[in-house]
């Protein structure tokens, strides 16, 4: 007995002193363990999956955060300004409840009812509400808003009109007014004098002065209209306020142009300024839930005429976030089906795809659980990580299963096959996963948080995918009763000799070098996408129920224009700073005529300085004295109307202060503490889709310094601009870092110069041909540009591209494959590389079916890049293995 124990101890000691690699030790321990306890192992991994699902689904639970400001560094000026604007002002985004009814009185009554409902049930969620835009104050004080030079123009027009009336009524009047003799003689001779056309007011003046469009209609009566009275088709221009009673014309109510039925409908709006923006997912979810309750409450009532309600404005954008989440599920489903079909084709069985897809789906669980515990949320870049891991992670399972198939005829038991497969694949798996992880981790040097969050999550996904293929997949294989037989048919024609095979890949490599020279010509055309329209969702035409169709809000406004622009909010610590801002903007608008500046709004826009009002009153007094003259009773046409209007407007005799301005106007500038005068708004005049113009606007109007203090300037457009600039700055720097990391990895992995050069040439040609393809597509079709979305797949594509080369060279140079031929290399490693790359591409095909063009760009770049690297890896690896890496004893 003692002898037996001693023998066992000696045997154990001898085994410990036998030089074995880590891979051998691990496989000899793990595989026998799970084969003997396969169902216990399966149960263990099942309960581990349930444990991993808890943080994903329950607590903390994965959520989608679509706020781009959360992806920028916290010290970014636009992010700091955003935080201050929330604290002081609330949101600059518009939340609107729109009403449409056949009764204008009912529409007005519902405005009041909805406003009361919000005040009663939404406490703590809103800053102010608005249902009217009473502009009587602006009508009464219109002339006080006009600068002196415009008032002097009115005075000069009155004097000119006085002379014209004098000429028309006789020479005596003309002489008394001091007119020249030539005109008198012409009049005396009975010659007709052409009437002079006067421009009393510029129609763009109120907006140029910074008045809100709600106040513009106060000036409508005496503007010289720029717009024609009829449309191009000869149809009379529609007046949305024509059918409103005078008592309701100041309300946010108007009539859209009737359809073929001729029925007059009345649209009304309740505006609300909320405390948080439309990008805050949780807040908007809460607001839209409350909105559903509000709409359900009012829709449940009976009305004498048909009436409907909708939500309008930027807060409706939550649907966009929901659609992104739905796109992620949809693309994942498409990718899963394609991967299953592809693996079934390569393995020629159903068991193969079940095993590999089951393994990679299991790998998604720890990846998402890690994301939930580490970040607690998904951003617009990590939301598709499951689809990406589905494509990347399946590579390891395919290589495990493919190599196990090769060994079925070599070993008698499944345990031996799995043990030898794990032993052989562990080293190349570690090398391949290390290069891919290293490529992703280069994103950690980026300033853009969206990049390094994606880099960390994707790196963990690669790690978990590799671990799952090594640990979990063997359990699945053992429980399902083995591995499907390997396909016997070669991928190359049976008639081809080794020399013919080498010759084929040699000629293919030469063609590749020629195409590489062409790619050098097109590569400089690779560009960044600055047209934001190409990154937005494509809205497909679909039938929308009448009750849910949008209600136009532009007809409720004085200018009949949709309010869609997002202003830049400038925040100071004292009103004097905003007065200086107003003066600076006036110079830029009128003197410099900056094409980027549309209009602006500060307290000074509503309340001109007291000294300016006093100077204007002096000219207004001259106008009043002139216009009261009885000679103007003989004015005709538009002149008569303008004289009548001026007689009313010129009655103003004293200046006004902020306290005299209507409350709704001050609400536009009111802070949460009730104060006003320390916030102003600047509206740009440029296409919202032009990222270049947006950046120029931010540079010119996003930085202000008055009294030695830097003023914060916030705009959601500035957030987008900073994201674009951050992505551009990071992406091109990261590309060089990633390439450097990959080449360092090749040096560590392939210590022989010939192996390193072979790997470097294969990888370099893949990168060059991919750049050439993107450059050619950009040059000829304006397609294939780098964007803020698809830039994240660059490190992944490069990492995957080098993985295929590593598998080829490692397999060819392995001591256990000394007798391997090029045909065998292609039929084993080549088959696995093609299967893994094609399934990776399938993981991104789902992106092509989304409706968001930015997300489609991820699919385009990933599919083209991975396919190009696959082709170059196969061609150049096979050629270089048969030439530079020729084995000893082989004839040249």
C-alpha positions in Angstrom: 0.0 0.0 0.0 2.8 2.4 1.0 4.6 1.4 -2.2 1.6 2.3 -4.3 1.3 5.7 -2.7 5.1 6.3 -3.2 4.7 5.3 -6.9 1.9 7.8 -7.3 3.8 10.5 -5.7 6.8 9.8 -7.9 4.6 9.8 -11.0 3.1 13.2 -10.0 6.6 14.5 -9.3 7.9 13.3 -12.6 4.9 15.0 -14.4 5.6 18.2 -12.6 9.2 18.2 -13.7 8.3 17.4 -17.3 8.6 20.6 -19.3 5.1 21.4 -20.4 3.6 24.7 -21.7 0.7 26.4 -20.0 -1.5 25.4 -22.9 -0.7 21.7 -22.4 -1.1 21.8 -18.6 -4.5 23.6 -18.9 -5.9 21.4 -21.6 -4.8 18.2 -19.8 -6.6 19.5 -16.7 -9.7 21.2 -18.1 -10.9 18.9 -20.9 -10.9 15.6 -18.9 -12.7 17.5 -16.1 -15.6 18.7 -18.3 -15.8 15.4 -20.2 -16.3 13.4 -17.0 -18.8 16.0 -15.6 -20.3 17.4 -18.8 -23.8 18.0 -17.5 -22.6 19.4 -14.2 -20.4 21.8 -16.2 -23.4 22.7 -18.4 -25.5 23.4 -15.3 -22.7 25.5 -13.9 -22.6 27.7 -17.0 -26.4 27.9 -17.2 -26.6 29.4 -13.7 -23.7 31.6 -14.5 -25.7 32.9 -17.5 -28.6 33.7 -15.2 -26.3 35.5 -12.8 -24.9 37.6 -15.7 -28.4 38.4 -16.9 -29.3 40.0 -13.6 -27.3 43.3 -14.0 -28.4 43.5 -17.7 -32.1 43.2 -17.1 -32.8 44.0 -13.4 -30.2 46.1 -11.5 -28.6 48.4 -12.6 -30.2 47.5 -15.9 -28.8 48.5 -19.3 -30.2 51.8 -20.6 -29.6 53.8 -23.8 -28.2 57.3 -23.3 -28.4 59.2 -26.6 -27.1 62.5 -25.2 -23.9 63.3 -27.2 -22.8 65.8 -24.5 -22.1 62.8 -22.2 -19.5 61.6 -24.7 -17.4 64.7 -24.6 -14.8 65.4 -21.8 -16.4 67.2 -18.8 -14.0 70.2 -19.3 -15.2 70.9 -22.8 -16.5 74.5 -22.9 -19.8 73.5 -24.6 -20.4 70.9 -21.9 -19.8 73.3 -19.1 -22.0 75.9 -20.8 -24.7 73.2 -21.1 -24.6 72.5 -17.4 -24.8 76.1 -16.5 -27.7 76.7 -18.9 -29.7 73.9 -17.3 -29.1 75.3 -13.8 -30.0 78.9 -14.8 -32.4 78.7 -17.7 -33.7 75.3 -18.3 -33.9 74.0 -21.8 -33.7 76.0 -25.0 -35.6 73.2 -26.9 -39.3 73.7 -27.6 -42.0 71.4 -26.3 -45.4 72.0 -28.0 -48.8 70.5 -27.6 -50.6 71.2 -30.9 -54.4 71.4 -31.3 -56.5 71.3 -34.4 -60.2 72.0 -34.4 -63.0 73.2 -36.7 -63.9 75.8 -34.1 -61.6 78.6 -33.3 -63.2 79.3 -30.0 -62.8 75.7 -29.0 -59.1 75.8 -30.0 -58.5 78.9 -27.8 -60.4 77.3 -24.9 -58.4 74.1 -25.1 -55.2 76.2 -25.1 -56.2 77.6 -21.7 -57.3 74.2 -20.4 -54.0 72.5 -21.4 -52.0 75.3 -19.9 -53.9 75.0 -16.7 -53.4 71.2 -16.7 -49.6 71.6 -17.2 -49.4 74.2 -14.3 -51.3 71.8 -12.1 -49.7 68.4 -12.9 -46.2 69.2 -14.2 -44.8 71.1 -11.3 -41.0 70.9 -11.2 -40.8 69.9 -14.8 -41.4 73.2 -16.6 -40.2 76.8 -16.3 -43.0 78.7 -18.2 -45.8 78.2 -20.7 -47.1 80.4 -23.5 -50.4 80.4 -25.4 -50.5 83.9 -26.8 -48.3 86.6 -28.2 -50.1 89.8 -27.4 -48.2 92.5 -29.3 -50.3 95.6 -28.6 -47.4 96.9 -26.6 -45.1 96.7 -29.6 -47.8 98.4 -31.8 -48.0 101.3 -29.3 -44.2 101.7 -29.0 -43.1 100.5 -32.4 -41.3 103.8 -33.3 -39.2 103.6 -30.1 -37.6 100.4 -31.4 -36.4 102.0 -34.6 -32.9 103.5 -34.6 -32.6 107.2 -35.2 -31.5 106.8 -38.9 -34.7 104.8 -39.7 -36.8 107.4 -37.9 -35.1 110.1 -39.9 -35.9 108.1 -43.1 -39.6 108.2 -42.1 -39.4 112.0 -41.5 -37.7 112.5 -44.9 -40.4 110.4 -46.5 -43.1 112.6 -45.0 -41.4 115.7 -46.2 -41.0 114.2 -49.7 -44.7 113.1 -49.7 -45.6 116.7 -48.6 -43.8 118.1 -51.6 -45.4 115.5 -53.9 -48.9 116.4 -52.7 -48.0 120.1 -53.2 -46.9 119.5 -56.8 -50.1 117.7 -57.5 -52.3 120.5 -56.1 -50.8 123.5 -57.8 -47.7 125.7 -58.4 -48.5 128.1 -55.6 -48.1 125.3 -53.0 -44.9 124.2 -54.8 -43.4 127.6 -54.6 -44.4 128.0 -51.0 -42.7 124.7 -50.3 -39.6 125.8 -52.1 -39.7 123.5 -55.1 -37.8 124.3 -58.3 -39.3 126.1 -61.3 -38.7 123.2 -63.7 -41.1 120.9 -62.0 -43.6 123.8 -61.6 -43.5 124.4 -65.3 -44.0 120.8 -66.1 -47.0 120.6 -63.8 -48.4 123.8 -65.3 -48.1 122.5 -68.8 -50.3 119.5 -67.7 -47.6 116.9 -68.0 -48.3 113.9 -65.8 -45.8 113.6 -62.9 -44.9 110.0 -62.1 -45.5 109.1 -58.5 -42.4 108.3 -56.5 -42.3 104.9 -54.8 -41.2 105.3 -51.2 -39.8 102.5 -48.9 -41.1 103.5 -45.5 -39.8 100.4 -43.6 -37.5 97.4 -44.4 -39.5 94.2 -43.8 -36.5 92.5 -42.3 -35.9 95.3 -39.8 -37.6 93.8 -36.7 -35.7 90.5 -37.0 -32.4 92.4 -37.6 -33.1 94.4 -34.4 -33.4 91.1 -32.5 -37.2 91.2 -32.0 -38.8 87.8 -31.6 -41.1 86.8 -34.4 -44.1 87.0 -32.1 -43.6 90.8 -32.1 -43.1 91.1 -35.9 -46.8 91.4 -36.7 -46.9 94.7 -34.8 -45.0 96.2 -37.8 -46.9 94.4 -40.6 -49.3 97.3 -41.2 -46.7 99.6 -42.6 -44.0 97.4 -44.1 -43.0 97.5 -47.7 -43.5 93.8 -48.3 -40.7 92.0 -50.1 -42.7 88.8 -50.8 -45.1 88.8 -53.8 -48.8 88.8 -53.3 -49.1 85.7 -55.5 -47.2 82.5 -55.7 -45.4 81.4 -58.9 -48.5 79.5 -60.0 -50.6 82.7 -59.8 -52.4 81.5 -56.8 -53.0 84.1 -54.1 -50.8 83.8 -51.1 -52.6 82.2 -48.1 -53.0 84.3 -45.0 -53.2 82.0 -42.0 -54.7 84.7 -39.8 -57.4 85.8 -42.2 -60.2 83.8 -40.6 -59.4 84.6 -37.0 -61.6 87.1 -35.1 -59.7 90.2 -33.9 -59.8 89.1 -30.3 -57.8 85.9 -31.1 -55.3 87.1 -33.6 -52.7 87.6 -30.9 -53.0 84.0 -29.9 -50.8 81.2 -31.2 -53.6 80.2 -33.6 -53.7 80.1 -37.3 -55.4 78.2 -40.2 -53.5 76.0 -42.6 -54.4 76.3 -46.3 -57.5 74.2 -46.9 -57.3 70.9 -48.8 -59.6 69.9 -51.6 -62.6 69.8 -49.3 -62.3 73.6 -48.6 -62.8 73.1 -44.9 -61.2 75.7 -42.7 -59.4 74.2 -39.7 -57.7 76.1 -36.8 -54.3 75.1 -35.4 -53.4 76.2 -31.9 -50.2 75.6 -29.9 -49.3 75.5 -26.2 -45.6 76.2 -25.8 -43.7 75.0 -22.7 -40.1 75.6 -21.7 -39.0 72.6 -19.7 -36.2 72.3 -17.2 -34.2 69.7 -19.2 -33.4 69.3 -22.9 -34.7 66.8 -25.4 -31.5 64.8 -25.2 -32.0 63.7 -21.6 -33.5 60.3 -22.2 -34.9 59.6 -18.7 -36.4 63.1 -18.5 -38.0 62.9 -21.9 -39.3 59.4 -21.1 -41.0 60.9 -18.1 -42.3 63.9 -20.0 -43.7 61.9 -22.8 -45.4 59.5 -20.3 -47.0 62.6 -18.7 -47.9 63.8 -22.2 -49.6 60.5 -23.0 -51.7 61.0 -19.8 -52.5 64.6 -20.9 -53.5 63.6 -24.4 -55.6 60.7 -23.1 -57.4 63.1 -20.7 -58.3 65.6 -23.4 -59.0 63.0 -26.1 -61.5 61.2 -23.9 -63.7 64.2 -23.8 -66.6 64.9 -26.2 -66.3 67.9 -28.4 -69.0 69.6 -30.6 -66.7 69.4 -33.7 -63.8 67.1 -34.7 -60.7 68.0 -32.6 -57.3 66.3 -32.3 -54.0 66.7 -30.4 -50.3 65.9 -31.1 -46.9 66.4 -29.6 -44.6 68.6 -31.7 -41.1 70.0 -31.3 -37.7 68.5 -30.4 -38.9 66.5 -27.5 -40.6 64.1 -29.9 -37.1 63.1 -30.8 -37.3 60.3 -28.1 -38.8 58.3 -30.9 -35.5 58.5 -32.7 -33.8 57.0 -29.7 -36.3 54.2 -29.5 -35.8 53.6 -33.2 -32.1 53.3 -32.6 -32.7 50.7 -30.0 -35.1 48.9 -32.3 -32.5 49.0 -35.1 -29.9 47.4 -32.7 -32.3 44.5 -32.1 -33.3 44.2 -35.8 -29.7 44.3 -37.0 -28.7 41.7 -34.4 -31.5 39.4 -35.6 -30.5 39.7 -39.3 -26.8 39.1 -38.4 -27.6 36.0 -36.3 -29.6 34.4 -39.2 -26.9 35.1 -41.7 -24.1 33.8 -39.4 -26.1 30.6 -38.9 -26.6 30.1 -42.6 -22.9 30.8 -43.4 -21.6 28.4 -40.7 -24.0 25.8 -42.0 -22.5 26.2 -45.4 -18.9 26.0 -44.3 -19.4 23.1 -41.9 -21.9 21.3 -44.1 -24.1 20.5 -41.0 -26.6 21.9 -38.6 -24.8 21.0 -35.5 -21.8 23.2 -36.4 -23.7 26.5 -36.6 -25.7 25.6 -33.4 -22.4 25.1 -31.5 -20.7 28.3 -32.7 -23.7 30.6 -32.5 -24.5 29.2 -29.1 -21.0 29.9 -28.0 -20.9 33.5 -29.2 -24.3 34.3 -27.9 -23.1 33.2 -24.5 -20.1 35.5 -24.9 -22.5 38.4 -25.3 -23.9 37.9 -21.8 -20.6 38.7 -19.8 -19.9 41.6 -22.3 -23.3 43.2 -21.6 -23.1 42.5 -17.9 -19.7 44.2 -17.8 -21.2 47.2 -19.6 -24.1 47.3 -17.2 -21.9 47.2 -14.1 -19.1 49.4 -15.4 -21.1 52.1 -17.2 -24.7 51.3 -16.5 -25.7 52.5 -20.0 -25.2 52.1 -23.7 -24.3 55.1 -25.9 -25.0 55.5 -29.6 -21.6 53.8 -30.3 -21.8 50.9 -27.9 -25.5 50.1 -28.5 -24.6 47.8 -31.3 -21.8 46.0 -29.4 -23.8 42.7 -29.3 -24.0 42.7 -33.1 -20.3 43.5 -33.4 -19.3 40.9 -30.8 -21.5 38.4 -32.7 -19.3 39.0 -35.8 -15.9 39.2 -34.1 -16.4 36.6 -31.4 -17.6 33.8 -33.6 -14.1 33.6 -35.2 -12.7 31.8 -32.2 -15.5 29.2 -32.1 -15.1 28.6 -35.8 -11.3 28.0 -35.4 -11.9 25.6 -32.5 -14.5 23.6 -34.3 -12.6 23.7 -37.6 -9.3 22.5 -36.1 -11.2 19.8 -34.1 -12.6 18.5 -37.3 -9.1 17.9 -38.7 -8.2 15.8 -35.7 -11.2 13.5 -35.8 -9.4 10.9 -37.8 -6.2 11.2 -35.8 -7.5 10.5 -32.4 -9.9 7.8 -31.2 -11.9 9.7 -28.5 -13.7 13.1 -28.4 -11.7 13.9 -25.2 -8.4 13.6 -27.0 -9.6 15.7 -29.9 -10.8 18.5 -27.7 -7.6 18.3 -25.6 -5.3 18.5 -28.6 -7.5 21.2 -30.2 -7.4 23.4 -27.2 -3.7 22.9 -26.8 -2.9 23.9 -30.4 -5.3 26.9 -30.5 -4.7 28.5 -27.2 -1.4 30.3 -28.2 -2.7 31.6 -31.6 -6.0 32.6 -29.8 -4.0 34.6 -27.2 -2.0 36.3 -30.0 -5.0 37.0 -32.2 -7.1 38.3 -29.3 -4.2 40.4 -28.0 -3.8 42.2 -31.3 -7.6 42.9 -31.6 -7.8 44.0 -28.0 -4.7 46.1 -28.4 -6.3 47.8 -31.5 -9.5 48.5 -29.5 -7.6 49.8 -26.5 -5.8 52.4 -28.6 -9.2 54.2 -28.4 -8.4 54.9 -24.7 -6.1 57.7 -25.8 -9.0 59.5 -27.5 -10.5 62.6 -26.0 -13.9 61.5 -27.2 -15.5 59.4 -24.5 -17.7 57.5 -27.0 -14.5 56.1 -28.4 -12.9 54.8 -25.3 -16.1 53.5 -23.9 -16.5 51.5 -27.1 -12.9 50.5 -26.9 -13.2 49.1 -23.4 -16.6 47.3 -24.1 -15.4 45.9 -27.4 -12.1 44.7 -25.9 -13.9 42.9 -23.1 -16.2 41.4 -25.7 -13.2 40.0 -27.6 -11.8 38.7 -24.4 -15.0 37.0 -23.3 -15.5 35.6 -26.8 -12.1 34.0 -26.7 -12.6 32.6 -23.2 -16.1 31.3 -24.1 -14.7 29.4 -27.1 -12.0 27.8 -24.9 -14.2 27.1 -21.9 -17.8 26.9 -22.8 -17.8 25.6 -26.4 -16.1 22.3 -25.3 -18.9 21.8 -22.8 -21.5 22.3 -25.6 -19.6 19.9 -27.8 -19.5 17.2 -25.1 -23.2 17.5 -24.3 -24.3 17.5 -27.9 -22.4 14.2 -28.6 -19.4 15.3 -30.6 -18.3 17.3 -33.6 -19.7 17.2 -37.1 -17.4 15.5 -39.7 -15.1 17.8 -41.7 -16.0 18.5 -45.3 -13.9 16.2 -47.5 -14.0 18.2 -50.7 -11.1 20.6 -51.2 -11.7 24.3 -51.8 -9.2 24.2 -54.7 -9.6 22.1 -57.9 -8.4 18.5 -57.4 -6.3 18.7 -60.6 -4.1 21.5 -59.3 -0.7 20.5 -58.2 1.3 22.3 -55.5 3.2 24.2 -58.1 -0.1 25.2 -59.8 -1.5 26.4 -56.5 1.6 28.5 -55.7 1.6 29.9 -59.2 -2.1 30.9 -58.8 -1.5 32.8 -55.6 1.7 34.3 -57.0 -0.1 35.8 -60.0 -2.9 37.0 -57.7 -0.3 38.7 -55.5 1.2 40.4 -58.5 -2.2 41.7 -59.5 -2.6 42.9 -55.9 0.6 44.9 -56.1 -0.5 46.5 -59.3 -3.9 47.4 -57.7 -1.9 48.7 -54.8 -0.2 51.2 -57.1 -3.6 52.3 -58.3 -4.8 52.6 -54.7 -2.0 55.0 -54.0 -3.6 57.4 -56.5 -7.1 57.3 -55.0 -6.2 56.9 -51.3 -5.7 60.7 -50.7 -9.4 61.2 -51.7 -10.6 59.5 -48.5 -12.6 62.2 -46.7 -14.7 62.9 -43.6 -18.5 63.3 -44.0 -19.5 66.9 -43.3 -23.0 66.7 -44.7 -25.1 65.8 -41.7 -28.0 65.0 -43.9 -26.1 61.8 -44.9 -26.0 60.7 -41.3 -29.6 61.1 -40.4 -32.5 58.7 -40.5 -34.4 58.0 -43.7 -38.1 58.3 -43.0 -39.9 55.8 -45.1 -43.3 56.7 -46.4 -46.0 55.0 -44.3 -49.7 55.4 -43.7 -50.2 57.4 -40.5 -53.6 57.5 -38.8 -55.3 60.8 -39.2 -55.4 61.3 -35.4 -51.6 61.0 -35.3 -50.6 63.1 -38.3 -48.6 66.1 -37.5 -50.2 69.5 -36.9 -48.5 72.5 -38.5 -47.3 75.0 -35.9 -45.8 77.5 -38.3 -49.3 78.9 -39.2 -49.8 79.9 -35.6 -47.0 82.5 -35.8 -47.0 86.0 -37.2 -44.4 85.2 -39.8 -45.9 81.9 -40.9 -42.5 80.3 -40.4 -41.5 77.1 -38.7 -39.3 77.7 -35.6 -36.7 75.0 -36.2 -33.4 76.7 -35.5 -31.5 76.1 -32.3 -30.0 79.3 -30.8 -26.8 79.8 -29.1 -27.5 80.9 -25.5 -24.9 83.4 -24.1 -24.9 83.6 -20.3 -23.3 86.5 -18.4 -23.2 87.5 -14.7 -24.6 91.0 -15.2 -26.9 92.8 -17.7 -24.2 95.2 -18.8 -22.3 92.3 -20.4 -25.3 91.4 -22.5 -25.7 95.0 -23.5 -22.2 94.9 -24.8 -23.0 91.7 -26.6 -26.0 93.4 -28.3 -23.8 96.3 -29.4 -21.2 93.9 -30.8 -23.8 91.9 -32.7 -25.4 95.0 -34.2 -22.0 95.9 -35.6 -21.5 92.4 -37.0 -25.0 92.3 -38.5 -25.2 95.8 -40.0 -21.6 97.0 -40.5 -19.7 93.7 -41.1 -22.7 92.0 -42.6 -21.6 88.6 -41.3 -23.4 86.0 -43.5 -23.4 83.5 -40.5 -25.5 85.8 -38.3 -29.2 85.7 -38.7 -30.6 87.5 -35.6 -30.2 87.8 -31.9 -32.3 88.4 -28.8 -31.3 90.1 -25.5 -33.1 92.3 -23.0 -31.8 95.3 -25.0 -33.8 94.0 -28.0 -37.0 94.5 -26.0 -35.9 97.5 -23.9 -33.7 100.0 -25.8 -31.4 102.1 -23.5 -33.2 105.1 -21.9 -30.8 107.6 -23.6 -31.5 106.0 -27.0 -35.2 106.2 -26.4 -34.9 109.9 -25.5 -33.0 110.7 -28.8 -35.6 108.7 -30.7 -38.4 110.6 -29.0 -37.0 113.9 -30.4 -37.3 112.6 -34.0 -40.7 111.1 -33.2 -41.9 114.5 -32.1 -40.8 115.9 -35.5 -42.7 113.1 -37.2 -45.8 113.8 -35.1 -45.7 117.5 -35.9 -45.3 116.7 -39.6 -47.9 114.0 -39.9 -50.6 116.0 -38.2 -50.5 118.5 -41.1 -53.8 118.6 -43.0 -52.0 118.4 -46.3 -51.6 114.7 -45.7 -55.3 114.2 -45.8 -54.9 114.2 -49.6 -52.4 111.3 -49.6 -53.5 108.3 -51.7 -53.0 104.6 -51.7 -50.3 103.0 -49.6 -49.1 106.5 -48.6 -52.5 107.3 -47.1 -52.4 104.0 -45.1 -48.9 104.7 -43.8 -49.8 108.3 -42.8 -52.8 107.0 -40.9 -50.6 104.4 -39.1 -47.9 107.0 -38.3 -50.5 109.3 -36.8 -51.3 106.6 -34.3 -47.7 105.4 -33.7 -46.3 109.0 -33.2 -48.5 109.5 -30.1 -45.8 107.9 -27.9 -44.4 110.5 -25.7 -42.3 108.8 -23.0 -39.8 106.0 -22.8 -40.6 102.6 -21.3 -38.8 100.1 -19.0 -38.5 96.3 -18.7 -41.4 96.3 -16.3 -43.7 97.7 -19.0 -42.9 94.9 -21.6 -45.5 92.0 -21.8 -44.7 89.1 -19.5 -44.5 86.5 -22.3 -41.6 88.3 -23.9 -39.6 88.4 -20.7 -40.3 84.7 -20.2 -38.1 84.1 -23.3 -35.2 85.5 -21.3 -36.3 84.6 -17.8 -34.1 82.4 -15.6 -35.3 79.8 -13.1 -34.9 82.3 -10.3 -37.2 84.8 -12.0 -34.5 87.2 -13.0 -33.8 88.4 -16.6 -31.3 90.4 -18.6 -28.3 88.1 -18.1 -29.0 85.7 -21.0 -29.2 86.3 -24.7 -29.7 84.2 -27.8 -27.9 84.2 -31.1 -29.5 82.7 -34.2 -27.3 81.5 -37.0 -28.0 81.8 -40.7 -26.5 78.7 -42.3 -27.7 75.2 -43.3 -28.0 73.1 -40.2 -26.6 70.1 -42.1 -23.3 71.8 -43.0 -20.7 70.8 -40.4 -18.1 73.2 -41.8 -20.5 76.2 -41.4 -21.5 75.0 -38.0 -17.9 74.9 -36.8 -17.3 78.4 -38.2 -20.4 79.7 -36.4 -19.2 78.2 -33.2 -15.7 79.7 -33.5 -17.1 83.1 -34.2 -20.1 83.2 -31.8 -19.1 80.7 -29.2 -16.5 82.7 -27.4 -17.2 86.0 -25.7 -15.3 88.0 -23.1 -16.6 91.2 -21.5 -15.3 93.0 -18.5 -12.5 90.4 -18.2 -15.0 87.6 -17.8 -15.5 84.7 -20.3 -19.2 84.2 -20.9 -20.5 80.7 -21.3 -22.2 80.0 -24.6 -24.4 76.9 -25.1 -26.1 75.4 -28.1 -26.9 71.8 -28.8 -25.4 72.5 -32.2 -22.1 73.3 -30.5 -22.2 69.9 -28.8 -22.6 68.3 -32.2 -19.8 70.5 -33.6 -17.5 69.5 -30.7 -18.3 65.8 -31.2 -17.4 66.1 -34.9 -14.2 68.0 -34.3 -13.2 65.6 -31.5 -13.9 62.5 -33.6 -11.9 64.0 -36.6 -9.0 64.9 -34.4 -8.9 61.5 -32.7 -9.7 59.3 -35.7 -6.7 60.1 -37.8 -4.3 60.2 -34.8 -5.7 56.8 -33.7 -5.2 55.2 -37.1 -1.4 55.7 -36.9 -1.3 54.6 -33.2 -3.3 51.4 -34.1 -0.9 50.6 -37.0 2.1 51.1 -34.7 0.5 48.8 -32.0 -0.2 46.1 -34.6 3.3 46.1 -35.9 4.7 45.9 -32.4 2.4 43.0 -31.8 3.8 41.3 -34.9 7.3 41.8 -33.7 6.4 40.2 -30.4 4.4 37.4 -32.0 6.8 36.6 -34.9 10.3 36.9 -33.7 11.8 35.8 -37.0 12.3 38.7 -39.4 10.9 36.6 -42.3 7.6 35.9 -40.4 7.3 39.6 -39.4 7.9 40.8 -42.9 5.3 38.4 -44.3 2.8 39.5 -41.8 3.6 43.2 -42.4 3.3 42.9 -46.2 0.0 41.1 -46.0 -1.4 43.7 -43.5 0.0 46.7 -45.3 -1.5 45.6 -48.7 -4.9 45.1 -47.0 -4.8 48.6 -45.5 -3.6 50.2 -48.8 -6.2 48.5 -51.0 -9.0 49.4 -48.5 -8.0 53.1 -48.5 -7.8 53.0 -52.3 -11.3 51.5 -52.5 -12.7 54.2 -50.1 -10.9 56.9 -52.0 -12.2 55.7 -55.4 -15.8 55.5 -54.1 -15.5 59.0 -52.7 -14.0 60.4 -55.9 -16.6 58.9 -58.2 -19.8 58.5 -56.1 -19.3 60.6 -52.9 -19.8 57.4 -51.0 -17.8 55.6 -48.4 -16.7 58.6 -46.3 -15.5 58.4 -42.8 -18.1 59.7 -40.3 -18.6 60.1 -36.6 -20.4 56.7 -36.6 -18.3 54.4 -38.7 -14.9 55.6 -37.5 -15.2 53.2 -34.6 -14.9 50.2 -36.9 -11.5 51.2 -38.1 -9.5 49.7 -35.2 -11.7 46.6 -35.3 -11.2 46.2 -39.1 -7.4 46.5 -38.7 -7.4 44.1 -35.8 -9.4 41.5 -37.7 -7.2 42.0 -40.7 -4.1 41.0 -38.9 -5.8 38.1 -37.1 -6.3 36.3 -40.4 -2.6 36.7 -41.3 -1.5 35.5 -37.8 -3.6 32.3 -38.2 -2.0 31.6 -41.6 1.6 32.1 -40.6 1.2 30.4 -37.2 -0.4 27.4 -38.7 2.2 27.1 -41.6 5.2 27.6 -39.3 4.0 25.3 -36.5 6.2 22.4 -35.6 3.2 20.1 -35.6 2.5 20.9 -39.2 5.9 20.3 -40.7 4.5 18.3 -43.6 1.7 20.7 -44.4 1.2 21.6 -48.1 -0.3 24.8 -49.5 -3.5 22.9 -50.3 -3.8 21.6 -46.8 -3.1 25.1 -45.4 -5.9 26.6 -47.6 -8.4 23.8 -46.9 -7.9 24.0 -43.1 -6.7 27.4 -41.9 -7.9 29.1 -45.1 -11.4 27.6 -44.7 -11.5 28.7 -41.1 -10.3 32.2 -41.9 -12.8 32.6 -44.7 -15.6 31.3 -42.5 -14.7 33.5 -39.6 -14.3 36.6 -41.8 -17.5 36.0 -43.7 -19.4 35.5 -40.5 -17.8 38.7 -39.1 -19.1 40.5 -42.2 -22.5 38.9 -41.7 -22.4 40.5 -38.2 -22.4 43.9 -39.8 -24.8 43.2 -42.7 -27.6 43.9 -40.2 -26.5 47.5 -40.1 -27.2 47.9 -43.8 -30.9 47.2 -43.2 -31.3 50.1 -40.6 -33.1 53.3 -41.6 -30.4 55.5 -40.0 -27.8 56.4 -42.7 -25.1 57.0 -40.1 -25.5 53.4 -38.8 -25.7 52.1 -42.4 -22.2 53.7 -42.8 -20.9 51.4 -40.1 -22.1 48.4 -42.1 -20.6 49.8 -45.4 -17.2 50.4 -44.0 -17.0 47.2 -41.9 -18.1 45.0 -44.7 -15.8 46.5 -47.3 -12.8 46.7 -45.0 -13.1 43.2 -43.6 -13.7 41.7 -47.1 -10.7 43.5 -48.5 -8.5 42.3 -45.6 -9.8 38.8 -46.1 -8.9 38.8 -49.8 -5.4 40.3 -49.2 -4.7 38.0 -46.2 -5.6 34.8 -48.2 -3.7 35.9 -51.3 -0.5 37.3 -49.8 -0.3 34.9 -46.9 -0.6 31.9 -49.2 2.0 33.4 -51.6 4.5 34.4 -48.9 4.1 31.1 -47.1 5.1 29.4 -50.4 8.0 31.7 -51.1 9.6 33.6 -48.1 8.5 31.0 -45.5 9.3 28.0 -47.6 9.9 25.0 -45.4 13.3 23.2 -45.1 13.7 20.4 -47.6 11.2 22.0 -50.1 12.3 22.5 -53.7 12.1 26.0 -55.0 
